Structures are given as C-alpha cells and as structure tokens.
C-alpha cells in the first residue's frame, strides 16, 4: 500500500508543477485596441473559444456577428454577450459548415448586409465525428474544418478588401503530427489522422492566402489556441472520469484558449507577419509538416476544385 501512496503523492506533485508551468507560459493579449466602428465575424461564436473571442471583440465596441448552426444557442450567446459587455451590436447568422450551399448563403447575406468586414475568425470545427459523408460528398470532418472555411473566406475577400482587415484561422498543434496527402483528405482514416490533416490544411491555407493577398489591405494568420477544455470526452467509464479530471487540471479554459485568436485579430503591427503561425500570443516557427509552400499551393488548388470556387 505504501508504494501506491508514494506513486499517487509524486504524481500529484508532478501535475501541480505541470499546471503551474502551463499557467505561467499561457500567452495573454494585452492590447487595448478599440474596435468601435469595426465589423467582425466569428464562426462557432456561440460557445467555447469562439464565444470568448466574440465577447472580447464586443467589449472593444465591435459590431459582432456570430455564425453557427443552432438558432437557440446563437440567440442565447448573443443575449449573454450583450448583458456582459453592454454592447447591443451583437447579431447572429445561421450556417451549417457541412453544407457548401449553407456557406454560400451566409457569405451572400454578409455581402448584402455589411459594407465592410474588418475581422474574420474561422474558429468553428469538429473533432471525432467518425466516417460521415456530407451532402456534398465530402468527409464531414475535412469539410467542416477546412473546405467550408476556405470557401467562406474566399467569398468574403472582396468585402474585406474594402478596409484594413484580418483573417484568423484557428488550427491546432495536431497539425504537426500530420503529413500532407491530398488523396487522404476525403477518406476516413482514423479520427486523429483526419483531424490532424484538417488542421494542417488550415495552416497551408493561411500560407497560400497570405501570398495571394500581398499588396492588399488584408492579412491572415493561423493560430494554435493551446490544449483547451472541451466536451469531447462524455463517457461515464473509469477511463473517461480519469481523463476528464486530468483535462480539468491541465488544459486551458476557453478564455485562455481565445487569447491568441484575439491577439492576431487586434494586435498592432502584425501586418509584416501575414501568413505566419502563432501560439500563446507570439509568432512561432511553422511545424516541419507546414513549411513547403508548394504543398500549400497544391492544397489551395485541391480546395478550389472541391468547393467549385471557379
């Protein structure tokens, strides 16, 4: 019994030290930039990182548009942000990122109702959704996480070029573990491989987008928000209970996870670093898997064909 208590004791100490390290290294956006008169669009802004990102923009005085697929959750999020920030310019648009038609409808609405769009945060995403095909014949995960943000961004570019604007693509450290294989993008491999590939696509998309936007008023950045507490693990078994305990102890909360997205959206003087990757509110070297600009161009060409952009 003594040896087990010793193991538990030292494990607890290790967790505390790791938690302190995570807290001390978590980046914070300290910018006081005011967004009054600016219009921002945050996908998945009804919960989690997206909600905290939208709420921060609202505190800065922005006209905030939340895009998500559930009307009740969207309305609840808007009302909560209004109450917390005393900013009444909080609105929502419905979109289903598993449908290209829905994405096109959202873009059409934004282009018709707004005369400028200053910040776009492609935040919404899914993780472990299994082997599901969308109405467009694509794997649900890659369409939601990459193809639809790619399509939405391109459909809004003309509007965004009317002002000095920024596009933030929320990626993940998981992209570091992926090796780009265009043939795998619409095949179900396993949940982690597919998720990692989709997050690598986010980075590659950002690289090529930045290249195409040179000489315009629009810049773009990819971000890793950190490992953030989510509702992914919902089972009630012992392993799930232990996993949730570790997650609560070690992972960032949604406010912490939103900081790098906020930073890339509002921090002054980031324009020269368009196309770069950020973690904990500072620029980092791109993962080895995301350094080939020719692969980035190939991902763009593939995506352009899939979404029938041209």
C-alpha positions, 0 to 999 in steps of 0.5 A: 500500500505504501508504494501506491501512496508514494506513486499517487503523492509524486504524481500529484506533485508532478501535475501541480508543477505541470499546471503551474508551468502551463499557467505561467507560459499561457500567452495573454493579449494585452492590447487595448485596441478599440474596435468601435466602428469595426465589423467582425465575424466569428464562426462557432461564436456561440460557445467555447473559444469562439464565444470568448473571442466574440465577447472580447471583440464586443467589449472593444465596441465591435459590431459582432456577428456570430455564425453557427448552426443552432438558432437557440444557442446563437440567440442565447450567446448573443443575449449573454454577450450583450448583458456582459459587455453592454454592447447591443451590436451583437447579431447572429447568422445561421450556417451549417459548415457541412453544407457548401450551399449553407456557406454560400448563403451566409457569405451572400447575406454578409455581402448584402448586409455589411459594407465592410468586414474588418475581422474574420475568425474561422474558429468553428470545427469538429473533432471525432465525428467518425466516417460521415459523408456530407451532402456534398460528398465530402468527409464531414470532418475535412469539410467542416474544418477546412473546405467550408472555411476556405470557401467562406473566406474566399467569398468574403475577400472582396468585402474585406478588401474594402478596409484594413482587415484580418483573417484568423484561422484557428488550427491546432498543434495536431497539425504537426503530427500530420503529413500532407496527402491530398488523396487522404483528405476525403477518406476516413482514416482514423479520427486523429489522422483526419483531424490532424490533416484538417488542421494542417490544411488550415495552416497551408491555407493561411500560407497560400492566402497570405501570398495571394493577398500581398499588396492588399489591405488584408492579412491572415494568420493561423493560430494554435489556441493551446490544449483547451477544455472541451466536451469531447470526452462524455463517457461515464467509464473509469477511463473517461472520469480519469481523463476528464479530471486530468483535462480539468487540471491541465488544459486551458479554459476557453478564455485562455484558449481565445487569447491568441485568436484575439491577439492576431485579430487586434494586435498592432503591427502584425501586418509584416507577419501575414501568413505566419503561425502563432501560439500563446500570443507570439509568432512561432516557427511553422511545424516541419509538416507546414513549411513547403509552400508548394504543398500549400499551393497544391492544397489551395488548388485541391480546395478550389476544385472541391468547393467549385470556387471557379 
